[in-house]
């Protein structure tokens, strides 16, 4: 399981409080967390942008692999390793910067 937290505006106090609660929940339940900058780009990657419109709300995305018991997903395993390494470096919520296209 992986939790993506996406935000471009660090000054939104309500969103930061929301993220703090989500991060606490994820840490208590051993869910990997990655913070993503550039929410518009994330929406494009995930197909959440309507033509000519604003992206849908993707501030918090939870990724799961329903087939995890049958076969391990190599992409999720790689991200999980990245999160584990970040925790060893005392960076509990690593940040991934998505470039514009």
C-alpha positions in Angstrom: 0.0 0.0 0.0 1.3 3.5 -0.9 -0.1 6.9 0.0 0.6 9.8 -2.3 0.1 13.3 -0.9 0.1 16.0 -3.6 0.2 19.7 -2.9 1.5 22.7 -4.7 0.5 25.3 -2.2 2.4 24.8 1.1 0.6 27.8 2.6 -2.8 26.1 2.8 -3.0 25.6 6.6 -6.1 23.4 6.5 -4.5 21.1 3.9 -1.3 20.8 6.0 -3.4 19.8 9.0 -5.2 17.3 6.9 -1.8 15.9 5.7 -0.5 15.7 9.2 -3.4 13.5 10.3 -3.1 11.3 7.2 0.7 10.9 7.8 0.1 9.9 11.4 -2.5 7.3 10.3 -0.1 5.9 7.7 2.8 5.7 10.0 0.8 3.9 12.7 -0.5 1.4 10.0 2.9 0.9 8.2 1.7 2.5 5.0 4.4 4.1 2.9 4.0 7.8 2.1 5.4 9.9 -0.7 4.8 13.6 -1.1 4.4 14.7 -4.7 4.8 18.2 -6.0 3.0 19.4 -9.1 -0.6 18.1 -8.6 -1.6 19.0 -12.2 1.1 16.7 -13.6 0.1 13.9 -11.2 -3.5 14.3 -12.5 -2.3 14.1 -16.1 -0.3 10.9 -15.3 -3.3 9.3 -13.5 -5.8 10.5 -16.1 -7.6 12.9 -13.8 -7.7 16.0 -16.0 -10.8 16.8 -17.9 -10.1 18.4 -21.3 -9.9 22.2 -20.9 -10.6 21.9 -17.2 -9.1 21.8 -13.8 -7.6 18.5 -12.4 -9.8 16.5 -10.1 -8.9 16.5 -6.4 -5.9 14.2 -6.1 -4.5 15.6 -2.8 -4.4 12.1 -1.3 -4.2 9.0 -3.4 -4.0 5.5 -1.9 -2.5 2.8 -4.2 -3.0 -0.8 -3.5 -2.2 -4.0 -5.3 -5.1 -6.4 -5.1 -2.9 -9.2 -6.6 -0.2 -8.8 -4.0 -0.7 -12.4 -2.8 -0.3 -13.8 -6.3 2.6 -11.7 -7.6 4.6 -8.8 -6.2 4.4 -5.6 -8.2 8.0 -4.6 -9.0 7.0 -0.9 -9.3 5.4 -0.8 -5.8 8.4 -2.8 -4.5 10.8 -0.2 -5.8 8.8 2.6 -4.3 8.6 0.7 -1.0 12.4 0.4 -1.0 12.7 4.1 -1.7 10.5 4.9 1.3 12.4 2.5 3.5 15.7 4.1 2.6 14.3 7.6 3.2 13.1 6.5 6.7 16.7 5.3 7.5 17.9 8.8 6.6 15.2 10.3 8.9 13.2 11.6 6.0 9.8 10.1 7.0 7.9 11.6 4.0 10.1 11.8 1.0 9.2 14.3 -1.7 9.1 13.5 -5.4 9.1 16.5 -7.8 7.2 15.9 -11.0 8.4 18.1 -13.9 6.0 19.9 -16.2 5.7 18.5 -19.7 
